[in-house]
Amino acid sequence: MAVDWSKIWEKYKGMWVALAEDETTVVGVGQTAREASDQAEQGGHVNPILTRMPERLVTYVGFGL
């Protein structure tokens, strides 16, 4: 099922985000993946989901090679 990250994106544009297993709870944030991961680990989350929120949302149509 699709997960709506629009509220997370609004708050953390351009940042690395560590998410809990539910894929919606932010457990760490940083300028780098390491910072976000370290913050999550300090909170007891040893294997968070890491993703980078884009700075802006753009529409993409087609495919690339």
RADAZI-V858818 format. One line per field, one symbol per residue. ss: DSSP state (H for helix, E for strand, C for the rest). psi: psi as a letter, one per 20 degrees, with the letter a starting at -180 (. if undefined). burial: b if it has 16 or more other ideal C-beta (glycine too) atoms within 10 Angstrom, else e. A space follows every 50 residues. Layout:
BEGIN
ss: ???
psi: ???
burial: ???
END
This chain:
BEGIN
ss: CCCCCHHHHHHHCCCEEEECCCCCCEEEEECCHHHHHHHHHHCCCCCCEE EECCCCCCCCCCCCC
psi: qqpojhhggghkpjqpppqrhijiopiqqrhrhggggggghhjjnimrpp qppqhqpqpppaqq.
burial: eeeebeebbeebeebbbbbeeeeeebbbbbeeeeebbebbeeeebeebeb bebeeeeeeeeeeee
END
